[in-house]
Structure formats: C-alpha cells, structure tokens
Amino acid sequence: MSDPLHTPPDMSYGDYLGLDTLLSAQRPLSPEHDEMLFIVIHQASELWLKLSLHELRGARAHVAADDLGPAFKMISRVSRIQGQLIQSWDVLGTMTPSDYQALRPHLGQSSGFQSFQYRALEFLLGAKDETMLQVHEGTPTHGELSAALTEPSLYDECVCLLARRGFAIPGDVTARDWRKPHAAHPAVEAAWLEVYRDPVRYWDLYELAEKLVDLEFRFQQWRFAHLKTVERIIGFKSGTGGSMGAAYLARALQGSFFPELYAVRTVL
C-alpha cells in the first residue's frame, strides 16, 4: 500500500497557488541586494490591496442589500489587512538612504503613485478625484478605474442606508454625481448623531459606524507609516515618476473618508 504523503496529488499546493508564476515574478533589474526586498514588499502590498478591494466591494453590496452582518466581517477583515500593510513599512524601513540611492536609478519612472489598485481603493472609500485617471491614460486599467469613479463608494451606500431606515437625508445627497467626493452634510451628521445617542435602538447602524471609523483609523495609520518611511529613506525629495513624495503623502493625511462620523464625536 503506497504512502499517500508520497503519492503525487492531482493538484499540489504549488499548483493551487500558482507558485511557479508567483515566485518567478520577482525580476530585479540591478545587482543591488536590496532590490529583492523592494520588489517583494510592493508585490505583497498589491496582493493585500487586491483582497481589500474584494472585501470592501462585497461589503458595499451587502450594505446596499440591508444585510449588515456579512458587511461587518468584511470591513473588519480589511482593517486587519491594514495592520499587515502597516508592518510592511517596518520591513521596508530597514533599507537605508544609501541602499535606496543605489537602487533608484534602476526604477525608471515607476512609482507607487501609479498603483491602480490603491487608487481604486481610495475611490471605493470615497476619495474621488477624476484627475487621478490621467496617470492611467492608455493603460489597460484605465477603464476599470473610470468605472470605479462612477460607482457609489462604501460610505455613499451607508448614507443611502440611513435614508432607507427613515432618517431625513435629502435626495441631493442620495442621488448625486458619484464621480465627486462626498462632502460633509448636516443632515448626515444629524442622522449619525441620533444613532450614537441611542445605540441600543440603532445597534446595527452603530456597529456599522464603528467599523467604518476603525477602517479609516487603520488606513490613516498605513498612510502615516508610508509617509514616515519615505521621509526616513529619501527625506523630502520628489518621488520617482514625478510624484511629490512626502509632501503628497502628508497632504493625503488631512482628509477624512467619513467626515460626519468624526464630527459627531465633538458634539456628543
């Protein structure tokens, strides 16, 4: 009788995960030792971004269907993914300025600013900016990103849910041009304030709000870790691909995806 552990399986671990493709995708262009680190960190981040988009699109669909239980799980999962992404900056931060300067000429005009998945994630969270499509002109991802711009964000669906639950949300908030970012509105703030003042009555909406706040908190921690890693390695120089580097990252920290959820904390 043969040992099943030594019998070739119909589908192996490597087959299922496509490891031949995955592990051959690291192709350094320089002799620099740290280029492998640089490539692996960014490729792994793109995989986590792919999963984040999968989860938050699912959460948005469940919110739109008034099915909040699965949405809570999906949003919480992305918050934990953000923890993984935050830790990735700790690993990349082991690269010194001298290490990076030796590597930088080999990067050409490539830049994390060109990550269409990161931009799609920002759009999904509500940070809509049509000018960001220009970076992707002529690429296969331009159409997908353009479509993401026209769709309601996760928060837009949450605001529409408030309206369906009977809160006085004006029609120009729930039926607006989704290509524009959400602007803080007093009626939305008043609705969330009512939820926070009576969490027992509105428990599922209260939990939804807290899941969103946790998601933004983790996302901003990720942005902050990115900013400080960039400052640590290249200071305040411009990034590759013409990006503004640390200055752009610092500016991104100033906004909020869900402004009314922070405003209610001041007036409670």
GIKA-V766816 format. One line per field, one symbol per residue. psi: psi as a letter, one per 40 degrees, with the letter a starting at -180 (. if undefined). A space follows every 10 residues. Layout:
psi->???
This chain:
psi->hihddehhid hiddddefdd ddeeehgiei ehdedddddd dddddddddd dddddddddd ddddefgddd dddddddddd dddddddddd ddeehidddd dddddeebei iddehddddd ddddeeghhd dedddeheid edddddddde iiiddddddd ddddeeighi dedegaheei ihhhhddddd ddddddegdd dfdddddddd dddddddddd dddddddddd dddebfiiii eeiebddddd ddedihdgdd dddddde.
